[in-house]
Amino acid sequence: MSLGFNCPRCGRQVLVQYLRPGDEVLCRSCGERVAVPSSASETDTRPEYELEALRRRAQGWAGRPAGEVEELASRLSRLVASFVDGLVMMVFALPLYFILFTRYPGSIFDASDVFRIAWIGIPSLIFFIGINSYFWATRGQSIGKMALGIRIVEIDGPQATWGRIVGLRVLPIQLIGWIPILGGLISLVDILMIFRANRRCLHDEIARTKVVRCESPTESWQETDRWREPDSERRPEWQSDPPRS
């Protein structure tokens, strides 16, 4: 279910998902940033520009307008993607465990949480961010999400930026997770929130993101996101910004 209302500037229908009255959204018809009014009504109808985009995609055009309502990733695909990302972190963490166990035999498992966080947790997190940064910045995907054909986007459609993913999606939950007892409870809540209808975990709520399906696991979002480039000559004629009056 979506919220629909008419843009106060151009009068065209605006369709949004997961936004509340008062939140701002970009009208894809006139380019004006407008606030979702309290009078916005629930609707199953898609606006004309979205139906046109779907028709063009069906004809083989690769573009994806920002207003298009994309299909949410399944809970299973997100779970498997997280498992793959966990394996990626273990590639770095296990050798680190081995080195520390060899250097301090019998003491690493008796060490305090601060010791494990300092010598294993933080280096593993830095490794995980480093190995995924390029893919987050260019595709909105981690290695696990690329394998499962899903990606991270902002709540109103555009691909999530590297700063949003790392600063709001990854670090807060990870840092809180290192707090004894409280961290475990917050991490559990984070996982369980995916069973809501909108499939958004706690880290999605913090970062105002959602996870959607790609057309294929290997799809290049650098190419399909050309509608966001400032050079209008690179965009299809039908998608160029209309003149402002």
Protein Blocks (a to p, Z undefined) as FASTA:
>chain_A
ZZddddfklopacddehiaehiacddfknopacdddfkbccdfbdcfklmmmmmmmmnop
abdcfklccddddfklmmmmmmmmmmmmmmmmmmmmmmmmmmmghklmmpcfklmmmmmm
mmmmmmmmmmmmmmmmmnopafklmmnopacddfklpacdfklmmmmmmmmmmmmmmpgh
jlmmmmmmmmmmmmpmnopafklmmnopaddddfbfklcfklmmmmmpmblklpcfklpc
cddZZ
